[in-house]
Amino acid sequence: MILSAAEIERRLGLKNDEARLVIRPYSSESQQPASYDLRAADETRLPRGVCTLLPTLEWVELPGDLAGTIRCRSSFGRRGLLLGAGFVDPGFRGQLTLCLSNMGIEEITLKKNERIAQMILHEVCNPAQKYNGRYQDSLGVVGAK
């Protein structure tokens, strides 16, 4: 099941650490009906044909029963921006590193705080384990390890 805006906001306000969702800094302008828009932590220019890594402004903490799918916002997709590596495991904590490729016909400039990707949150049935891999507690751009 995909979480609605009301459920995302409810999870953000929970006191129970096991079920609480964290998105910091949270912006009501980024809240969509069934997703949350992630913002660029830095300004960056993407020339044609270039792939770059960019951290999200948001620090995200997913409880054990939620996973996230990250997609490029359609306004950027229409300009040729592609987003790779778009899944967040239950239990992940940190800033997300977006892998962005400009396959369009012109350079794309992303401004700091600009909404560039959307995170769709899904419930995980019968969660058994949480993510505890090498990208846990990521800050800034984290390359392949």
C-alpha positions in Angstrom: 0.0 0.0 0.0 1.2 3.5 -0.8 1.0 6.1 2.0 -1.3 9.1 1.5 -0.3 12.6 2.5 -2.5 12.2 5.7 -0.7 9.0 6.6 2.8 10.5 6.0 1.9 13.5 8.2 0.5 11.1 10.9 3.7 9.0 10.8 5.9 12.2 11.1 4.1 13.1 14.4 4.3 9.7 16.1 6.2 9.5 19.4 6.8 5.7 19.0 10.3 5.3 17.5 9.5 2.0 16.0 6.8 3.4 13.7 7.9 7.1 13.3 8.9 8.5 10.0 11.5 11.3 9.9 11.9 13.8 7.1 14.0 16.8 8.2 13.6 19.6 7.2 10.0 18.9 6.4 8.2 21.3 4.1 4.4 21.3 3.6 5.0 22.6 0.0 6.8 19.3 -0.7 4.0 17.2 0.5 2.0 15.7 -2.4 -1.2 13.6 -2.2 0.7 10.3 -2.2 4.4 11.2 -2.2 6.9 13.7 -0.8 9.1 15.9 -3.0 12.8 15.8 -2.2 14.9 18.9 -2.6 18.4 19.5 -3.8 20.9 20.1 -1.0 23.2 22.1 -3.4 23.1 24.0 -6.6 24.5 22.0 -9.5 24.8 22.2 -13.3 24.4 19.1 -15.4 25.8 19.4 -18.9 24.4 17.2 -21.6 25.4 13.6 -21.3 26.8 13.9 -17.8 26.0 11.8 -14.8 26.4 13.4 -11.3 25.6 12.6 -7.7 23.6 15.1 -5.7 22.5 14.8 -2.0 18.9 15.6 -1.0 18.4 18.4 1.4 16.3 16.1 3.6 17.5 13.7 6.2 15.2 10.6 6.1 14.6 7.9 8.6 12.3 5.1 7.6 10.9 2.8 10.3 11.1 -1.0 9.7 7.6 -1.2 8.1 8.2 1.4 5.4 10.2 1.4 2.2 10.6 4.2 -0.4 10.8 4.5 -4.1 12.4 7.6 -5.6 11.4 8.9 -9.0 12.4 12.0 -10.9 9.8 14.7 -11.0 8.1 14.7 -14.4 9.0 18.4 -15.1 12.6 17.4 -15.1 12.0 14.1 -16.9 10.5 16.0 -19.7 13.8 17.9 -20.0 15.8 14.7 -20.2 16.9 14.2 -16.6 17.1 10.6 -15.6 17.3 9.4 -12.0 19.0 6.1 -11.1 19.2 4.1 -7.8 15.7 4.8 -6.6 14.9 2.5 -3.7 15.2 3.1 0.1 15.1 0.1 2.4 13.2 -0.1 5.6 15.4 1.2 8.5 17.5 3.5 6.4 18.8 6.8 8.0 20.5 9.6 6.2 20.6 12.0 3.3 19.8 10.3 0.1 22.3 10.5 -2.8 20.6 10.9 -6.1 22.3 9.7 -9.3 21.3 12.1 -12.0 22.0 11.9 -15.8 21.2 14.6 -18.2 20.1 13.0 -21.5 18.4 16.1 -22.8 19.4 18.5 -25.5 20.6 21.3 -23.1 22.3 21.9 -19.8 20.1 21.6 -16.7 20.7 23.8 -13.6 19.3 22.6 -10.3 18.9 25.2 -7.7 19.5 24.6 -4.0 16.2 23.7 -2.3 14.5 23.0 -5.6 12.1 20.0 -5.6 13.8 17.5 -8.0 12.6 14.0 -7.0 9.6 12.4 -5.3 9.7 9.7 -2.7 6.8 7.3 -2.6 6.4 5.5 0.7 5.2 1.9 0.8 4.2 -0.3 3.7 6.3 -3.5 4.1 4.3 -6.6 5.1 5.7 -8.7 7.9 9.0 -6.7 8.3 11.8 -8.9 9.5 14.9 -6.8 9.3 16.0 -3.2 8.9 18.7 -1.8 6.6 22.1 -1.6 8.3 24.4 -1.4 5.3 27.3 0.8 4.3 25.2 3.9 3.4 23.5 4.1 6.8 23.8 7.6 8.3 24.9 9.2 5.0 25.7 12.9 4.9 26.3 14.7 1.7 27.2 12.9 -1.5 28.2 9.3 -0.9 29.8 7.6 -3.9 29.9 3.8 -4.5 31.6 1.9 -1.7 
